[in-house]
Amino acid sequence: MNASDPINALLNYGYAILESMVRKDINTIGLDVSIGYLHEIDHSKHPLVYDLQELFRCVVDYSVIELLETKLNKSDFITTENYHVRLKPDTAKLLIEKIKNNFNQRYEFKNKQHTLENIMFENIRELSKYISGNSKHLEFSIPDIAIKRNDNSQVRDKIMSIDPEKRKELEINKSTLWYQQKKIKEGKTIKIYNKTRERIE
């Protein structure tokens, strides 16, 4: 829990958000958080919460990666006198927004489009039906998380290597190239249109 570096501090904070979301759904459905399956059963702990949050931990991981790509600085974190790293309020808000956006993405679930947050709730409800005997089968249905980016390190390196003459040869707009190179230098993601990709590859 006491992170010694920014990445683990972000992950800890993100997992705490996920834990609270799962706990809310479990309480809404009416399951006992103290009875789990993967984690140790202890009435002073809540193993069912820890079990179910494992299903959606990747959403937090992806959100942290997205935030790290905006090129955070040491100034975005606080180091305590015990050398534990904490998020500054603005950094925490940015992470919360990333996680919120990713859980609001829609995926196909039971032949309809649902937010990932709603899919998480429905999976926990399926567990409840199975435990209560209202369903004979239990199968968690988790969609693959869509990674919304079309750039990679090789493409970014090629864009950074384009000089003025090469730009003219490739017929790439001057301002477009400048803007993309600026975003790459800042560590941000860039959107590459198919026409541009065809020209540089």
N, C-alpha and C positions, 0 to 999 in steps of 0.2 A: 504493500500500500504506500510505503514511503519511497516514491520514485527518486532516483538519483540522476535522472536525465530527462530532457523535455519530451522525448517520444513516449516513454513510459508514463510520464505525468499526463499526457494527452490520452493515452489508452486507459489509464485508471479513471480519469474523469468521464470518458466516454462510456466505460463499462458501468460506472455508477448510474449514469443516465439510463442506460439499457436496463439495469437492474430495477430501477424505479418504475419503468414502463411495464416490465414483466410482472412485477409485484402488484401493480394496479389491476392488470388483467386477471391475475389469479384471484385477487380479492373480489373483483366484480363477479367472476364466475362462481366463487365460493369454495375453492379448494383449500386444503390445509398446507400452508407454506412450509411447515416443519417436517413434512413427510416427503422425502425425495427418493430418487432411484440411483443416481450416479454419485452424488455427494453424500457424505456421512450424515446420518440422521442424528440431530442434536436439537433439543427443544429450545436451546438458546440461539440457534442459527435457523436459517431458512433455506434448506437444501433444494426444495422444489424450484425456488426462484433461480438458484444457481444452475440447476439442471436445464431449465427451459431457456435461459438466456444464452446458453451455448448455441442454440439453433440460429440465433441472429447476431452472434458476436462479429461475424464478418462485415456487417453493416457499419459497425463502429470502426473496425480496422480500415475499411475503405474511406470512411469519413475523415479519419486521421490522416490518411495518405493524401486526400484531397487538400486538407488544410496545410499539410507540410509543403505541398507544392506551391503554395503562395509565398514561400520563403519567409517563414517566421524567423525572428531574431531572438537572441538571448534576452533582450529587453522585454520580450513578450511573456517572460516567466519570472517567478520569484524564487530565490534560493534562501531557505531558512537558515538559522544559525546551526542547525543540525545537518546542513547540506542536503535537505530534501527539497525537491523542485515542485513548485506549485504554479498553477495557471493564473495569470492576471485576469481581472474581470472581463476585459475586452476580448482576451484570447478565449476564455470560457464561452462567451457569447458567440464567437465565430464557430466554435466546435459544435455548440448546441444547434446553431443554424444549419450546419452541414448535416448533422444527424437527422434533424427534423426534415430537411429536404429529401434525404435518401429514404426515410420511412414514408414519405408522402408520394414516392414514385409508384406508379400503377403497374401491376403485373396481372397476367391471366391466372385466375384461381377459380376452379369449379365453373369453367366456361364463361366467366365474367371478369371484368377488370376491377381489381380492388387495390387499395393502397397497401403497401407492405405492412403498415401498422395494423390494418384490419386483418390481414392474412395471419399476422402473429396472434391476434386475439382468437381467430377461428381455429387455429391449430391447438391453442390451449383449451378451447371449448371441446375439441375432438377428444382430447385426453380426458376431460371431465366425463364425457359420454361413455368412454371406454371403462373408466373406473367405476362408474355408477351402474354399469351393465346395460346401458341403453344402446351400446354399439359393440359388436363382436370383434371388430377389427380396429386396429390403431395404425395409422400411417400418416406421419407428419408430411405435409406438402409444402416445401419451401422452394420458391422460384430461384433461379440463378440470378444473382445480382448483376444488373446491366452496368457495365463500365462505360460511361459516356465520354469517350475521347477517341480521336482518330490520329493522334500523333504518337511517335515513339522516339527513342534516343537517336536512331539512325536518321530519321527524317529531320529532327531538330538540328543535328550536326550539319546536314546538308544545307539547311536554310541559313545557318550561321556562316557557312563557307561561301555563300553567294556574294560576289563583289559587284560593283556597278556594271561592269562589262557583261558578266554572266547574267545579271538581272535583265539586261536589254536582250541578250540572246534568248533567254527563256520567256521573254515578253511578260514579265511580272511587274505589276504596278509598283512604282517607287515607294509610295506611302504605305502600301500593303506590306512590302518587305521590311520597311523600317519598323512598322508596328509589330510584326511578328518577331523580328530579332530583338526588339525591346522587351517583349513579354518573355522570351526565352531567357534573356539575361536576368530578368527578375525572378526566374524560376516558376513562372506561371504556365498554365496549359494554353495551347493555341488551337484554333479551329482551322483545319486545312481542307479547303474545298477540293473536290475530285480533279478539277482542271489543273489546279496548282500542283497537286500530288503527281499527276501524270507528267508534268513538265520537269519536275526535279528528280523523279525516279528513273 
